[in-house]
């Protein structure tokens, strides 16, 4: 594998059609959340950074999001980049779900020369099921290379039924028949 010559950046090294090395990405955060959305350059998250989900039966429907923050070096500005988020069951490389997207990074208006930029990402993953209890990997690829991985364990937990004490239904002031 070719080495990236941008200090501090080591992910996403691949050769482009013109022979140029494509590098210059660093994933600062990548995690699962109940809900995540990008707005105004920020990732808004509800219920993030968990690593366990519990279900009484499998297959289990799952509605989840993954969120992340990608740091992009100045050398990668003004280029189209592709990202893919996959959910895979541990031991099986065939994805349960695969979402593709793209981005183009630009410097912020107040950036110093050579200063990196940040690209927030939030991807909802709904409408699918986890087939069984076990470990599942959320994988982020940038330009075809794995850049980050986050594991969540799905466990089966039985439903606990609780019988509550019954309260009398009659009026307390009425005399009781004996």
C-alpha positions as CSV (number, residue, x, y, z in Angstrom):
1,X,0.0,0.0,0.0
2,X,1.3,3.4,-0.8
3,X,2.0,5.9,2.0
4,X,0.3,9.2,2.3
5,X,2.6,12.1,2.4
6,X,0.3,14.4,4.2
7,X,1.3,14.5,7.9
8,X,-1.3,13.1,10.3
9,X,-3.4,11.7,7.4
10,X,-3.2,8.0,6.7
11,X,-6.6,6.8,5.6
12,X,-8.1,6.5,2.1
13,X,-4.9,5.8,0.1
14,X,-5.8,4.7,-3.4
15,X,-4.4,5.6,-6.8
16,X,-6.6,7.8,-9.0
17,X,-6.9,7.4,-12.8
18,X,-4.1,9.9,-13.3
19,X,-1.7,8.0,-11.0
20,X,-2.0,10.6,-8.2
21,X,-2.3,9.3,-4.6
22,X,-5.7,10.1,-3.0
23,X,-5.2,10.6,0.7
24,X,-5.9,13.3,3.2
25,X,-8.8,12.2,5.3
26,X,-9.1,11.5,9.0
27,X,-12.3,10.3,10.7
28,X,-12.6,12.3,13.9
29,X,-15.9,10.6,15.0
30,X,-18.1,7.7,13.8
31,X,-20.8,6.2,15.9
32,X,-24.3,4.8,16.1
33,X,-27.3,7.0,17.4
34,X,-31.0,6.7,17.8
35,X,-31.3,9.8,15.5
36,X,-28.8,12.1,13.8
37,X,-29.1,14.9,11.3
38,X,-26.7,17.5,9.8
39,X,-27.8,21.1,9.9
40,X,-25.8,24.3,9.7
41,X,-22.5,22.4,9.6
42,X,-23.3,20.5,12.8
43,X,-24.4,17.0,13.6
44,X,-27.4,17.0,15.9
45,X,-27.6,13.6,17.8
46,X,-30.1,12.0,20.0
47,X,-29.1,8.8,21.9
48,X,-25.6,8.5,20.5
49,X,-22.5,6.3,21.2
50,X,-24.3,3.2,22.4
51,X,-22.9,-0.3,21.7
52,X,-25.8,-2.6,22.7
53,X,-29.4,-3.0,21.6
54,X,-31.9,-5.4,23.1
55,X,-34.8,-7.2,21.5
56,X,-37.2,-9.9,22.7
57,X,-37.2,-11.7,19.3
58,X,-35.2,-11.9,16.1
59,X,-35.3,-10.9,13.3
60,X,-35.7,-7.5,14.9
61,X,-36.6,-4.3,13.0
62,X,-34.0,-1.6,13.5
63,X,-34.3,2.2,13.0
64,X,-30.9,3.8,13.7
65,X,-28.5,6.4,12.4
66,X,-24.8,6.6,12.1
67,X,-23.0,10.0,12.5
68,X,-19.5,11.1,11.9
69,X,-17.1,13.9,11.3
70,X,-14.5,13.7,8.5
71,X,-11.5,15.9,8.5
72,X,-10.4,16.7,4.9
73,X,-6.9,18.0,4.2
74,X,-6.5,21.1,2.0
75,X,-5.0,18.8,-0.7
76,X,-8.5,17.2,-1.2
77,X,-10.5,20.5,-1.5
78,X,-12.4,21.1,-4.7
79,X,-12.7,17.4,-5.6
80,X,-15.6,15.0,-5.6
81,X,-15.4,12.3,-3.0
82,X,-17.6,9.2,-2.4
83,X,-18.5,7.7,0.9
84,X,-20.4,4.5,1.7
85,X,-21.9,3.4,5.0
86,X,-22.5,-0.4,5.3
87,X,-24.0,-2.5,8.1
88,X,-22.5,-6.0,8.2
89,X,-23.2,-8.9,10.5
90,X,-19.9,-10.0,12.1
91,X,-18.4,-12.8,10.0
92,X,-20.4,-12.0,6.9
93,X,-19.0,-9.4,4.5
94,X,-22.3,-9.2,2.6
95,X,-23.9,-5.9,3.8
96,X,-27.4,-5.9,5.3
97,X,-27.7,-2.3,4.2
98,X,-25.5,-0.1,2.0
99,X,-25.9,3.7,1.7
100,X,-23.8,5.8,-0.8
101,X,-23.2,9.5,-0.9
102,X,-20.8,12.1,-1.9
103,X,-19.2,15.3,-0.8
104,X,-16.9,18.1,-1.9
105,X,-14.9,20.0,0.8
106,X,-14.0,23.6,0.7
107,X,-12.0,25.8,3.1
108,X,-14.0,27.8,5.6
109,X,-14.1,31.6,4.9
110,X,-11.7,32.2,7.8
111,X,-9.3,29.3,7.2
112,X,-5.6,29.8,7.2
113,X,-3.7,28.5,4.2
114,X,-3.4,24.7,4.3
115,X,-5.9,24.4,7.2
116,X,-8.2,21.3,6.9
117,X,-12.0,21.4,6.7
118,X,-14.6,19.3,8.5
119,X,-17.4,17.4,6.8
120,X,-20.3,16.3,9.2
121,X,-22.2,13.2,8.1
122,X,-25.5,11.7,9.4
123,X,-27.0,8.7,7.7
124,X,-30.4,7.3,8.7
125,X,-30.6,3.5,8.4
126,X,-34.2,2.4,8.5
127,X,-36.5,-0.3,7.0
128,X,-34.3,-3.3,7.6
129,X,-34.0,-6.0,10.3
130,X,-31.2,-7.6,12.2
131,X,-31.5,-11.4,11.5
132,X,-30.2,-12.7,14.8
133,X,-28.4,-11.7,18.0
134,X,-24.7,-11.0,17.6
135,X,-22.2,-8.3,16.7
136,X,-22.9,-5.9,13.8
137,X,-20.4,-3.5,12.2
138,X,-21.2,-0.1,10.8
139,X,-18.4,0.6,8.3
140,X,-17.5,3.9,6.7
141,X,-15.7,3.8,3.4
142,X,-14.2,6.9,1.8
143,X,-13.3,6.7,-1.9
144,X,-13.5,2.9,-1.7
145,X,-11.3,2.4,1.4
146,X,-12.4,1.5,4.9
147,X,-12.0,4.6,7.1
148,X,-13.9,3.8,10.3
149,X,-15.8,0.9,11.9
150,X,-18.2,0.9,14.9
151,X,-19.5,-2.3,16.4
152,X,-22.9,-2.7,18.1
153,X,-24.0,-5.9,19.8
154,X,-27.7,-7.0,19.4
155,X,-28.8,-9.2,22.3
156,X,-31.9,-11.1,23.0
157,X,-33.7,-10.2,26.2
158,X,-37.0,-11.9,27.3
159,X,-40.0,-9.8,28.1
160,X,-40.7,-9.7,31.8
161,X,-44.4,-9.7,32.7
162,X,-45.4,-8.2,36.0
163,X,-48.8,-8.7,37.6
164,X,-49.8,-5.6,39.5
165,X,-52.0,-5.8,42.6
166,X,-55.7,-5.4,42.0
167,X,-57.5,-2.5,43.6
168,X,-61.1,-2.7,44.7
169,X,-63.6,-1.4,42.1
170,X,-66.5,-0.6,44.5
171,X,-67.1,2.8,46.1
172,X,-65.4,2.9,49.5
173,X,-68.4,4.6,51.2
174,X,-70.8,1.8,50.2
175,X,-71.3,-0.9,52.8
176,X,-69.8,-4.3,51.9
177,X,-72.1,-7.3,51.8
178,X,-71.1,-10.0,54.2
